């Protein structure tokens, strides 16, 4: 049984460390992380002086952009794992996203970074975009983070709206009062009756209306004003 299988079946040799170990076959090439843009986007140093640095997004991990609630929590957790470190990167079936960013799995030493962020509640499982190699594993980790109220899940909104509206094309869902709903075509809308139904369908949340979490004034302001400190989440 490999590490991933052991984890999914609850064999907890490494569970106490809250670290997700990388499968032995995971590496493609080594790159240095020279900048952390957000909870799921980094800049990788060019392979040679003739090449350009690469902006990369983590496969399967959804995290807020700057200006959205919980941005600092997620970025700080990512920073603690990879900033200025040499990491191993691996691609999947779809190499880039719609913005031209390289899509990667990242491994810092023995830690599977994509999985680690989800496991500690410092990122959510993103819509697959064609890359599904570890999707079921990520969903299992997210369920554990939610159950144990780690990271973002400490702010989970326990109440449900009357319904939620998903975008079929973007695989993103919104609160019914979200201002962005005005620009969503009627035939692109899909109605969900609960957050559990949405998560089971593989949709990501809109970070501005933030249907999964309570956007208290402190939580929206940043990690220095009420958000859990990522360093405490990553301690062994």
C-alpha positions in Angstrom: 0.0 0.0 0.0 1.5 3.4 -1.0 1.4 6.5 1.1 -1.6 7.9 -0.6 -3.6 4.7 -0.2 -2.5 4.4 3.4 -3.7 7.9 4.1 -7.1 7.4 2.5 -7.6 4.3 4.5 -6.8 6.0 7.8 -3.4 4.4 8.5 -2.0 7.3 10.4 1.7 6.8 10.8 2.2 10.4 9.7 -1.2 11.8 10.7 0.1 13.4 13.9 2.4 15.7 11.8 -0.5 17.1 9.7 1.8 16.7 6.7 0.8 14.9 3.5 3.8 13.0 2.0 4.5 13.0 -1.7 4.2 9.7 -3.6 7.6 8.4 -4.7 6.7 8.8 -8.4 5.7 12.5 -8.1 8.8 14.4 -9.4 9.4 15.8 -12.9 11.9 18.6 -12.4 13.4 21.0 -9.8 12.6 24.7 -9.6 13.1 27.4 -7.0 10.0 29.4 -5.8 11.1 33.0 -6.1 7.7 34.6 -5.3 4.5 33.6 -3.7 1.6 35.5 -5.3 -1.3 33.9 -3.4 -2.5 30.7 -1.8 -2.2 28.8 -5.1 0.0 30.8 -7.4 3.8 31.1 -7.4 6.6 32.3 -9.6 9.2 29.6 -10.5 12.7 30.5 -11.4 13.7 29.9 -15.0 15.7 26.7 -15.7 18.5 28.6 -17.4 19.5 32.3 -17.9 18.0 32.1 -21.4 14.6 31.1 -20.2 11.9 33.1 -18.5 10.6 32.7 -15.0 7.3 30.8 -14.9 4.1 31.8 -13.2 2.4 28.6 -12.0 -0.9 27.8 -10.4 -1.4 24.7 -8.2 -3.6 22.0 -9.8 -6.8 21.3 -7.8 -6.4 24.1 -5.3 -8.7 27.1 -5.1 -7.6 30.1 -3.1 -8.7 33.8 -3.0 -7.2 36.6 -5.0 -5.8 39.7 -3.4 -8.7 41.8 -2.1 -10.9 38.8 -1.3 -11.6 37.5 2.2 -9.0 35.2 3.6 -6.4 36.1 1.0 -3.6 36.6 3.7 -4.5 33.3 5.5 -4.0 31.3 2.3 -1.0 33.1 0.9 0.8 33.0 4.3 0.3 29.2 4.5 1.6 28.8 1.0 4.6 31.0 1.8 5.5 29.0 4.8 5.6 25.8 2.7 7.5 27.0 -0.4 9.0 30.5 -0.4 12.6 30.5 -1.6 12.7 26.7 -1.6 13.7 24.4 -4.3 10.6 22.3 -5.1 9.7 19.4 -7.4 7.0 20.2 -10.0 4.8 17.9 -12.0 2.2 18.6 -14.7 -1.0 16.7 -15.6 -3.1 16.3 -18.7 -3.9 20.0 -19.1 -0.6 22.0 -19.0 -1.9 25.6 -18.6 -5.0 27.5 -17.5 -7.1 30.1 -19.4 -4.7 32.9 -18.2 -1.6 31.1 -19.6 -0.3 30.0 -16.2 1.4 26.7 -15.9 -0.6 24.1 -14.0 1.5 22.1 -11.5 1.6 19.7 -8.6 4.3 20.9 -6.2 6.4 18.9 -3.7 8.6 20.6 -1.1 10.8 17.8 0.2 8.4 15.0 1.2 5.4 17.3 1.4 2.8 17.3 -1.3 2.0 21.1 -1.2 -1.3 21.0 -3.1 -2.7 18.4 -0.7 -1.1 20.0 2.4 -2.9 23.3 1.8 -6.3 21.6 1.4 -5.7 19.4 4.4 -4.9 22.3 6.6 -8.0 24.3 5.4 -5.8 26.9 3.7 -7.2 26.2 0.2 -10.3 24.5 -1.3 -10.6 21.8 -3.9 -10.9 23.6 -7.2 -12.9 22.6 -10.3 -10.8 19.9 -12.1 -10.2 21.7 -15.5 -9.3 18.3 -16.9 -6.7 17.5 -14.3 -8.1 14.8 -12.1 -5.2 12.6 -11.1 -5.5 13.4 -7.4 -9.0 14.8 -7.3 -10.6 12.1 -5.1 -7.7 12.4 -2.7 -8.1 16.1 -2.4 -11.8 15.8 -1.8 -11.1 13.4 1.1 -8.6 15.8 2.6 -11.1 18.7 2.3 -13.8 16.7 4.1 -11.3 16.1 7.0 -10.4 19.8 7.2 -14.1 20.7 7.3 -14.8 18.1 10.0 -11.9 19.3 12.1 -12.6 23.1 11.5 -9.0 23.8 10.2 -8.0 27.1 8.7 -10.9 28.5 6.6 -13.3 25.9 8.0 -13.1 27.6 11.4 -15.2 30.3 9.7 -17.7 28.0 8.1 -21.2 29.4 7.7 -23.3 26.8 9.4 -26.5 28.1 8.0 -27.7 27.6 4.4 -29.2 30.2 2.0 -32.6 29.3 0.5 -30.6 28.2 -2.5 -27.2 28.8 -4.3 -26.6 29.6 -8.0 -23.8 27.9 -9.9 -22.3 28.9 -13.2 -22.2 25.8 -15.4 -19.4 27.2 -17.6 -17.2 28.4 -14.7 -18.0 25.7 -12.1 -18.4 28.5 -9.5 -21.3 29.0 -7.2 -22.7 32.1 -5.5 -25.1 33.3 -2.9 -28.4 34.4 -4.4 -27.6 38.0 -3.4 -24.2 38.1 -5.0 -23.8 41.2 -7.3 -22.0 39.1 -9.9 -25.2 37.2 -10.5 -26.4 40.0 -12.6 -24.0 39.2 -15.4 -24.6 35.4 -15.3 -26.7 34.2 -18.3 -29.9 32.5 -17.4 -29.0 29.3 -19.3 -25.7 29.1 -17.6 -27.3 29.0 -14.1 -27.7 25.9 -12.0 -29.7 25.9 -8.7 -28.4 24.1 -5.7 -30.4 23.7 -2.5 -27.5 23.3 0.0 -23.7 23.8 0.3 -23.3 20.1 0.7 -24.9 19.5 -2.7 -22.7 22.1 -4.3 -19.5 20.6 -2.8 -20.5 17.1 -3.9 -21.0 18.5 -7.5 -17.4 19.7 -7.6 -18.1 23.5 -7.8 -15.8 26.1 -6.3 -17.1 29.1 -4.4 -17.0 32.7 -5.5 -14.6 34.3 -3.1 -16.3 37.7 -3.1 -19.7 36.6 -1.8 -18.0 33.7 0.0 -21.0 31.4 0.4 -19.0 28.8 2.4 -17.7 31.1 5.1 -18.7 33.9 7.4 -17.1 37.1 6.3 -16.8 38.9 9.7 -15.1 42.2 9.6 -12.0 40.8 11.3 -11.8 37.7 9.0 -12.1 39.8 5.9 -9.4 42.2 7.0 -6.5 39.8 6.9 -4.4 37.4 9.0 -3.3 40.1 11.4 -6.9 41.0 12.3 -8.5 37.8 13.4 -7.6 35.0 10.9 -5.9 31.9 12.3 -2.1 32.1 11.9 -1.0 29.6 9.2 2.2 28.9 11.1 0.2 27.4 14.0 -1.6 25.2 11.5 1.6 23.8 10.1 3.3 22.8 13.3 4.2 19.2 13.8 
